[in-house]
Each structure stands twice: as structure tokens, then as C-alpha cells.
Amino acid sequence: LAGTLAARGGRLAIAVDSLLGLQRLAQAADEAALSAQQLDVFIELDVGHGRCGVASGDQVVLLAQEVSRHSPLRFAGLQAYHGSAQHLRSVAERHRAGEAALDKIRGVCALLAAANLPAPLVTGAGSGSFAKEAASGVYGELQTGSFMFMDADYARNALDVAQPMFEHALFVKTQVMSVSAERAVCDAGHKSHAIDSGLPSVHGAALSYANGGDEHGILRALAPQGKLPELGEVLWLIPGHCDPTVNLHDVMVGVRGGLQHGIVEQLIAVDARGALT
Ligand SMILES: Cc1ncc(COP(=O)(O)O)c(C=O)c1O
């Protein structure tokens, strides 16, 4: 893949966080006969997310030194993504998490510079915090993804005036298939939207959505005497989590001009559908 990308003017970059992983990567690069510095390697630093990543600067330096011993590999810098900070609800909490991450990265960059291995790039950030990373002078690349769609989970974050605001742009279209005295049922359950970050909200309607299983959603009026939708009515759900929702569909329907009066402009195939890693 690194070779194919290079032939098309691109570069493959991989993040590592262990000596064993790095050595296996170096071995694979040798077997693929990559040319010198053809594969970019980022060292992943845990900046508070608690997923992948080494804990300390000393470990980063050791790994960066190891990268420099393998000719096909190029030390590209630090992968420093703080995923959980994106979804902290208050602006103050997000800022505190971002500050702590920045302090840690600055320290690690100083250690790398002292070891004569300055980090060419620090990459990270997501849609909940990117203004801070962008203004920091530390991050050289932002990995924001959700901003292009937004989702019901991001809508639960308090607004940060320092950040641009993004509207919802991803909806699951659904139709009401059953109505009774106190509820309506729509034909979109969790086969059609990801629920790992919570259930969807109903766009532009005073309705709550409750789990109705794989193929159904249970809708109730938010107000005590509120109106339920009618049988056959079309509704638009804002998924709880946009990224894995996209992965559930083969095609997205690109509409320009809004949900009510817009026109379909393009069918967009989800090329990476089912690509699980
Ligand atoms: C490593 C990494 N970077 C960036 C992102 C994008 O973050 P967001 O979708 O919150 O903008 C993700 C999201 O899953 C991620 O896992």
C-alpha cells in the first residue's frame, strides 16, 4: 500500500506505540522492499484518552530512536488524539483536558529535540476541541471528522464560542408505520443508525425516540399533551453517532437546499463501507 500510494504522489503513515509493533512494521517494510524513508511512522502518545499510546516522553524517544534505525521508515512525529475530551459537555472541561494534553506534548517535544529527533508534526484533535489545538501552535494537523455531519451526541456539548458552529447534515429518513394512543413507531431501528453514543433525536419535531429494537423506533411526544406524528408521516432522525452510522449504509443521498425543499444532487457511494479497521 505504501508503494502504491507513493506512485500516486501520496504517503502512508502508521502510528505505533510499542517496540514489538514497530519491529514488525520494519520487518514488513523490508519484505515489501520499500525505498528509504517511504513509510511515515507516528509515535502515539496517550494524552488522556486512555486508549492506544505510550504514557511517557522517555518511551516516545526510545521508539523514535528505533524508527531511525530502519531505513524504509521515517519518524513523522506524534499522534496525539484525545478522543474522550471531544465529548466532555462543558467548555471548561474540554479546555482543561486540552491544556493538560498540550502540556504533555510540549514536554515530549522538548525531550525529542534534546535527543536530536525533533517531531516534524503533531497530529490529533477532533470536532469538539479543534479550535484550541489549531490555536496552540503545537498541532500541525487536525483530524476532525464529525464536523461535516455532526450528530445527536455532539449536539449535547455546550457551545464553545471560540469554535465555528456546524449544523446537522446527516439524517436517517424514516416513516411512521404504527400509531397508538400514546406512541408512534417508525421504521428505523439500530440497524439503520449507530447507538453507541446514544439514541437519535428527531429533527424538527417535539418527539423523543426510544429503542424499539433492530428495525423500529418508538416515538413519544415530549410535552404531556403533545401531538404524535401521523401514520405514513416522514421524519428525519439525527443519529447519535455519525461515523458508524455512515458505515451502515451503501449510499448517501446528497441533497442541496434543505430537507423540505431541497433537491437530490448526488448519490454518494460509501466506498469504505464495511472496512472495519
Ligand atoms: C484517531 C481519531 N482521530 C480523529 C477522529 C475524529 O474525531 P471527530 O469525529 O470527533 O471529529 C477520530 C474519531 O473517531 C479518531 O478516532
The ligand as an ORCA input file, in Angstrom:
! r2SCAN-3c Opt
* xyz 0 1
  C      -7.904      8.833     15.907
  C      -9.061      9.709     15.580
  N      -8.837     10.937     15.081
  C      -9.849     11.757     14.770
  C     -11.168     11.389     14.944
  C     -12.261     12.366     14.558
  O     -12.892     12.935     15.637
  P     -14.294     13.666     15.448
  O     -15.157     12.747     14.652
  O     -14.767     13.857     16.822
  O     -14.025     14.932     14.715
  C     -11.453     10.121     15.452
  C     -12.865      9.721     15.622
  O     -13.255      8.640     15.846
  C     -10.372      9.264     15.779
  O     -10.586      8.033     16.289
*
